Amino acid sequence: DGGITQSPKYLFRKEGQNVTLSCEQNLNHDAMYWYRQDPGQGLRLIYYSQIVNDFQKGDIAEGYSVSREKKESFPLTVTSAQKNPTAFYLCASSIDSNTRGENIQYFGAGTRLSVL
Amino acid sequence: AQKITQTQPGMFVQEKEAVTLDCTYDTSDPSYGLFWYKQPSSGEMIFLIYQGSYDQQNATEGRYSLNFQKARKSANLVISASQLGDSAMYFCAMTLNSGYSTLTFGKGTMLLVSP
């Protein structure tokens, strides 16, 4: 089945620890995205990548880092510099972020991160 | 910068009735796209419907239709014949079609469908 797989579903972080959230897609999409969702809020963009080995900061990139070494994979690292990491993290992909018109983003099932 | 506003924190509807979820947007760019997503309690975001700013007709997808009023900058989602499985959060989002653009989301509306 084609889709976007996020793992783990639940993740716990200790103080001062870096944690990495996985996102893999087999849709052959060029663009991938990471969003953060806080309770009662919409999604806010953390990072996005239009092509392998390239990525751009979104609205709330501080305390996060990403890599895009393969087209299929876009892992997100929540660093110790992120002081309030407890949230629901969603990964998405689309054919191309530079396509005029309909460019639907498809989402994974999300990772819920909590601080111990 | 674009902005999406969803003024209804929660909506109730009885099964088999129609419901309208409101969305207004703000942008000075003439070319943009509008999206609706559904987020059930499981958390995943499910794409429902898309409307381009230059589309002449309102978008429809099964029981979902988008009431697009460009002059009012509104893009309301209409769900006909509500089902219990429609209970979820609904998010309106937009993207600009100039250059590289990403989705901007509203804060969402919680829809509860009662038997």
Boltz contact constraints between the chains, C-beta under 6 A:
constraints:
  - contact:
      token1: [A, 41]
      token2: [B, 107]
      max_distance: 6.0
  - contact:
      token1: [A, 42]
      token2: [B, 91]
      max_distance: 6.0
  - contact:
      token1: [A, 42]
      token2: [B, 105]
      max_distance: 6.0
  - contact:
      token1: [A, 42]
      token2: [B, 106]
      max_distance: 6.0
  - contact:
      token1: [A, 42]
      token2: [B, 107]
      max_distance: 6.0
  - contact:
      token1: [A, 42]
      token2: [B, 108]
      max_distance: 6.0
  - contact:
      token1: [A, 43]
      token2: [B, 105]
      max_distance: 6.0
  - contact:
      token1: [A, 45]
      token2: [B, 102]
      max_distance: 6.0
  - contact:
      token1: [A, 48]
      token2: [B, 102]
      max_distance: 6.0
  - contact:
      token1: [A, 97]
      token2: [B, 100]
      max_distance: 6.0
  - contact:
      token1: [A, 98]
      token2: [B, 100]
      max_distance: 6.0
  - contact:
      token1: [A, 100]
      token2: [B, 97]
      max_distance: 6.0
  - contact:
      token1: [A, 101]
      token2: [B, 52]
      max_distance: 6.0
  - contact:
      token1: [A, 102]
      token2: [B, 50]
      max_distance: 6.0
  - contact:
      token1: [A, 104]
      token2: [B, 47]
      max_distance: 6.0
  - contact:
      token1: [A, 105]
      token2: [B, 103]
      max_distance: 6.0
  - contact:
      token1: [A, 107]
      token2: [B, 44]
      max_distance: 6.0
  - contact:
      token1: [A, 107]
      token2: [B, 45]
      max_distance: 6.0
  - contact:
      token1: [A, 109]
      token2: [B, 44]
      max_distance: 6.0
  - contact:
      token1: [A, 110]
      token2: [B, 43]
      max_distance: 6.0
